[in-house]
Amino acid sequence: MAQHVPIRNRRWILANRPQTEIERDLLTFEDGPLPEPGEGEVLVRNIYLSIDPTHRIWMSDVDQYMEPVAIGDVMRGGTLGVVEVSRAKGLAVGDIVTGQGGWQDYAAVSGKALRRVEPGGLPLAAFMGPLGNIGATAYFGLFEVAKPRPGETVLVSAAAGAVGSLVGQMAKLMGCRVVGIAGSAEKCAWITNELGFDAAVNYRDADLVGAISAACPKGVDVYFDNVGGKILDAALTLININARIAVCGLISTYNEIEQGGGPAMFRNVLMKRARIEGFIVSDYWRRYPEAYAAIGAWLEKGLLKYRMDIRDGLENAPDILKLLFSGAHDGKLLVRVSAEPR
Ligand SMILES: NC(=O)c1ccc[n+]([C@@H]2O[C@H](COP(=O)([O-])OP(=O)(O)OC[C@H]3O[C@@H](n4cnc5c(N)ncnc54)[C@H](OP(=O)(O)O)[C@@H]3O)[C@@H](O)[C@H]2O)c1
């Protein structure tokens, strides 16, 4: 067995279901035994843990797209790690893999549920961002669900975030006019000055509809929604005939106790003959290589930029998750669980 074998496996266990915001007492931090890989499994040392808005959904028991995490289970989470023991064909000690290793130091995972990555000079963290689920979400949500055409106006919410920043850049590559919505002057400046968005709107401005309208003088043909709530309503107010609304996420509603009301401007879906469609990226998993090939080529040519926000310490994971809901992070949020191999 490799030298890294610890005497303990620190892990976060879901203890309670959230009512509103994420609080530390929802999870307990404990030492567990080192997982034993069975036949066909590998022991992975987690290096990066992806921190995602959907963790808030998985903690709750609302009707959702997969099973909620059970009380008493290790909190689910996407990870990138290194294989330390292999009992799976095709995976060797030292391989770098991504999968669902959870909020813990080590995981025993079926080899079939892992993707082996070849860094090829790229930072390992990129495989948790543009070359991971996040990139696939932007790619399939934009090209398969929203289906923008060159020259159209594409509006994106949480536009400085992990998914939104890629969506806006991909829409620019298609020749669209792209407007992003973000929550600070710094984030608005980043997406326009660095990423090439045509305009940005700070959603904390008082007159949101007026600000979006000014930034989208020809109306909105595509709205890529990461947020829901008031921002979805503002976008619906401004959609053009035959607009497409891709519902990727509804983060402004995840902490709500009661899902009330629905969008006040829903009638515009009828009046404007719009199409509104939700999607879950894992439905496209068989086609991920297609997304990664396209995104890899764009990265190589310097046509896509991204920011990673890597925070230290598995012990801080619940507090780090909360950052997604205040926006006090910059780019794809990860926890560094352990060091990268040299
Ligand atoms: N459908 C899928 O398969 C899929 C896959 C991955 C992610 N998603 C969804 O995509 C969305 C973005 O995820 P991400 O990982 O890229 O996170 P992210 O955008 O990097 O971070 C979340 C951002 O949401 C914004 N936000 C949070 N609360 C808000 C509120 N009340 N009002 C307005 N904006 C708010 C903040 O933006 P500011 O900093 O600008 O305030 C924050 O930075 C989420 O809704 C997530 O659930 C869906």
The ligand as a Tripos MOL2 file, in Angstrom:
@<TRIPOS>MOLECULE
LIG
   48    52     1     0     0
SMALL
NO_CHARGES

@<TRIPOS>ATOM
      1 N1        -28.7730   21.7950  -14.5790 N.am      1 LIG1
      2 C1        -27.5890   21.2830  -14.2760 C.2       1 LIG1
      3 O1        -27.2530   20.1500  -14.6260 O.2       1 LIG1
      4 C2        -26.6230   22.1180  -13.4820 C.ar      1 LIG1
      5 C3        -25.2690   21.7520  -13.3420 C.ar      1 LIG1
      6 C4        -24.4100   22.6230  -12.6310 C.ar      1 LIG1
      7 C5        -24.9200   23.7850  -12.0550 C.ar      1 LIG1
      8 N2        -26.2510   24.0640  -12.1820 N.ar      1 LIG1
      9 C6        -26.8230   25.2980  -11.6400 C.3       1 LIG1
     10 O2        -26.1480   26.3810  -12.2420 O.3       1 LIG1
     11 C7        -26.1990   27.5150  -11.3750 C.3       1 LIG1
     12 C8        -24.7880   28.0830  -11.2400 C.3       1 LIG1
     13 O3        -23.9710   27.1150  -10.6060 O.3       1 LIG1
     14 P1        -22.3960   27.3400  -10.4720 P.3       1 LIG1
     15 O4        -21.8210   26.0910   -9.9300 O.co2     1 LIG1
     16 O5        -21.8800   27.8980  -11.7300 O.co2     1 LIG1
     17 O6        -22.3080   28.4210   -9.3170 O.3       1 LIG1
     18 P2        -21.7350   29.9150   -9.4130 P.3       1 LIG1
     19 O7        -22.4810   30.6180  -10.4810 O.co2     1 LIG1
     20 O8        -20.2630   29.8810   -9.4760 O.co2     1 LIG1
     21 O9        -22.1360   30.4890   -7.9950 O.3       1 LIG1
     22 C9        -23.4560   30.7840   -7.7010 C.3       1 LIG1
     23 C10       -23.7700   32.2490   -8.0220 C.3       1 LIG1
     24 O10       -25.1710   32.4200   -7.9590 O.3       1 LIG1
     25 C11       -25.4420   33.7780   -7.7110 C.3       1 LIG1
     26 N3        -26.5140   33.8770   -6.7080 N.ar      1 LIG1
     27 C12       -26.6010   33.1930   -5.5420 C.ar      1 LIG1
     28 N4        -27.7290   33.5740   -4.8900 N.ar      1 LIG1
     29 C13       -28.3350   34.5050   -5.6660 C.ar      1 LIG1
     30 C14       -29.5220   35.2800   -5.5460 C.ar      1 LIG1
     31 N5        -30.3370   35.1320   -4.4810 N.pl3     1 LIG1
     32 N6        -29.8270   36.1350   -6.5380 N.ar      1 LIG1
     33 C15       -29.0280   36.2650   -7.6200 C.ar      1 LIG1
     34 N7        -27.8910   35.5720   -7.8000 N.ar      1 LIG1
     35 C16       -27.5520   34.7030   -6.8290 C.ar      1 LIG1
     36 C17       -24.1630   34.4280   -7.1880 C.3       1 LIG1
     37 O11       -23.7470   35.3040   -8.2210 O.3       1 LIG1
     38 P3        -23.1530   36.7880   -7.9160 P.3       1 LIG1
     39 O12       -21.8180   36.5310   -7.3230 O.co2     1 LIG1
     40 O13       -23.0900   37.4170   -9.2600 O.co2     1 LIG1
     41 O14       -24.0730   37.4420   -6.9460 O.co2     1 LIG1
     42 C18       -23.2100   33.2530   -7.0310 C.3       1 LIG1
     43 O15       -21.8890   33.5780   -7.3260 O.3       1 LIG1
     44 C19       -26.8170   27.0250  -10.0720 C.3       1 LIG1
     45 O16       -28.1830   27.3800  -10.0560 O.3       1 LIG1
     46 C20       -26.6730   25.5190  -10.1470 C.3       1 LIG1
     47 O17       -27.6500   24.8510   -9.3870 O.3       1 LIG1
     48 C21       -27.0910   23.2540  -12.8810 C.ar      1 LIG1
@<TRIPOS>BOND
     1     1     2 1
     2     2     3 2
     3     2     4 1
     4     4     5 ar
     5     4    48 ar
     6     5     6 ar
     7     6     7 ar
     8     7     8 ar
     9     8     9 1
    10     8    48 ar
    11     9    10 1
    12     9    46 1
    13    10    11 1
    14    11    12 1
    15    11    44 1
    16    12    13 1
    17    13    14 1
    18    14    15 2
    19    14    16 1
    20    14    17 1
    21    17    18 1
    22    18    19 2
    23    18    20 1
    24    18    21 1
    25    21    22 1
    26    22    23 1
    27    23    24 1
    28    23    42 1
    29    24    25 1
    30    25    26 1
    31    25    36 1
    32    26    27 ar
    33    26    35 ar
    34    27    28 ar
    35    28    29 ar
    36    29    30 ar
    37    29    35 ar
    38    30    31 1
    39    30    32 ar
    40    32    33 ar
    41    33    34 ar
    42    34    35 ar
    43    36    37 1
    44    36    42 1
    45    37    38 1
    46    38    39 2
    47    38    40 1
    48    38    41 1
    49    42    43 1
    50    44    45 1
    51    44    46 1
    52    46    47 1
@<TRIPOS>SUBSTRUCTURE
     1 LIG1         1 GROUP 0 **** ****
